[in-house]
Amino acid sequence: MKLLARLIILAAISILCACDKFHVSDNGELDGFWQLTSVDTLANGRSADMKEKKIFWAVQTDLLEMRDLTGKHINILFRFDRGPSTLTLSDPVANDRIIYDSLVTNPATLQPYGLSHLNETLQVLHLSSSNMTLQSEQLRMFFRKY
């Protein structure tokens, strides 16, 4: 009976390891659901409270989805690469479940999410299990994790 149980466990492990869709994320604290809580404009030092805007970033594996829970702006999907102190976003796609998904070609589409370029590298100033601070060329963005 113990031999049969061991064989079943070994078979299950082999199947999971052989499956090319089985991928474990190695993003550490970055994975999760983040709310944009405030933004500092670097040029003038002004801050804006963003909690009521309901902008969220969802991070899993190698995808980052930017969501506007008010529905005013279309959701955007990005591929991303994470360096030791950087987060590089690329290949933005408008995530429109009603019509269809399409590549984002106008950088202005990304402005509600704190971005100004279609491919952007952000500095990771702080990252913990509950808070994150990112900085672009123009903005410093503060997030809290849910």
C-alpha positions in Angstrom: 0.0 0.0 0.0 2.9 2.4 0.8 4.5 1.6 -2.5 1.3 2.4 -4.4 0.9 5.7 -2.5 4.5 6.7 -3.3 4.0 5.8 -7.0 0.9 8.0 -7.2 2.7 10.9 -5.5 5.7 10.5 -7.8 3.4 10.4 -10.9 1.6 13.5 -9.8 4.9 15.4 -9.3 6.1 14.2 -12.7 3.0 15.4 -14.4 3.1 18.8 -12.7 6.8 19.3 -13.6 6.3 18.2 -17.2 3.4 20.6 -17.8 4.7 23.7 -19.6 1.8 25.8 -18.3 2.9 25.2 -14.7 4.9 28.3 -13.7 5.7 29.6 -10.3 6.2 33.3 -10.0 9.4 34.5 -8.5 8.3 38.2 -8.1 8.4 38.0 -4.3 6.7 41.0 -2.6 5.8 42.5 -6.0 3.1 39.9 -6.7 -0.4 41.0 -5.7 -3.0 43.7 -6.0 -1.8 47.3 -5.4 -3.8 50.5 -5.0 -2.2 53.7 -6.2 -2.7 55.9 -3.1 -0.8 59.1 -4.0 1.4 60.7 -6.6 4.2 63.3 -6.2 5.1 65.4 -9.3 8.8 65.7 -9.3 9.0 68.9 -11.3 7.0 71.0 -8.8 6.9 68.9 -5.6 3.1 68.7 -5.5 1.3 65.7 -4.2 -2.1 64.3 -5.2 -4.2 61.9 -3.2 -5.3 59.1 -5.6 -7.3 56.9 -3.3 -10.7 58.0 -4.7 -9.4 57.5 -8.3 -9.5 53.7 -7.6 -6.4 52.9 -9.8 -5.1 49.4 -9.1 -2.1 47.4 -10.5 -2.4 43.6 -10.4 0.9 41.7 -10.7 1.3 38.0 -11.3 4.1 36.0 -13.0 5.2 38.3 -15.9 2.0 40.2 -16.4 0.9 43.5 -14.9 -2.7 44.7 -15.3 -3.6 48.3 -14.6 -7.2 48.7 -13.7 -9.5 51.7 -13.2 -12.3 50.4 -10.9 -14.3 53.6 -11.6 -14.6 52.5 -15.3 -13.5 55.8 -16.7 -10.4 54.4 -18.3 -9.7 51.2 -20.2 -7.7 48.5 -18.4 -4.1 47.9 -19.7 -2.0 44.8 -19.7 1.8 44.9 -19.7 4.6 42.4 -19.9 7.3 43.4 -17.4 10.8 42.6 -16.4 12.0 43.2 -12.9 15.6 44.1 -12.1 17.2 44.6 -8.7 15.8 48.2 -8.5 13.8 48.6 -11.7 10.5 47.5 -13.2 10.4 47.7 -17.0 7.0 47.7 -18.5 6.5 46.9 -22.2 4.0 45.7 -24.9 0.9 47.5 -23.5 -2.4 46.0 -24.6 -5.8 47.6 -24.0 -7.8 45.0 -22.2 -11.3 45.6 -23.6 -13.5 42.6 -22.8 -16.5 44.0 -24.8 -14.9 44.7 -28.1 -11.4 43.1 -28.3 -7.9 43.5 -27.0 -5.6 45.7 -29.0 -2.1 47.1 -28.8 -1.8 50.5 -27.2 -0.2 53.0 -29.6 -1.0 56.3 -28.0 1.0 57.1 -24.8 -1.7 59.4 -23.6 -3.8 56.3 -22.9 -1.4 55.4 -20.1 -1.5 58.8 -18.3 -4.3 57.9 -15.9 -2.0 55.1 -14.6 1.0 57.4 -14.0 2.9 56.5 -17.2 4.0 58.6 -20.1 5.7 56.1 -22.4 4.6 52.9 -24.1 7.7 51.2 -22.8 8.8 52.6 -19.4 11.4 51.7 -16.8 10.4 52.7 -13.3 12.8 52.9 -10.3 11.7 50.7 -7.4 12.4 53.0 -4.4 10.6 50.8 -1.8 9.0 47.4 -1.9 7.6 45.5 1.1 4.7 43.2 1.8 2.4 46.2 2.3 3.8 49.3 0.5 5.6 50.1 -2.8 7.1 53.3 -4.1 7.9 53.6 -7.8 9.5 56.6 -9.7 9.3 57.5 -13.3 11.0 60.5 -15.0 8.1 62.7 -13.9 6.3 61.0 -11.0 6.8 59.3 -7.7 3.9 56.8 -7.1 2.9 55.3 -3.8 1.0 52.1 -3.5 -0.6 50.0 -0.8 -1.1 46.3 -1.1 -4.4 44.5 -0.7 
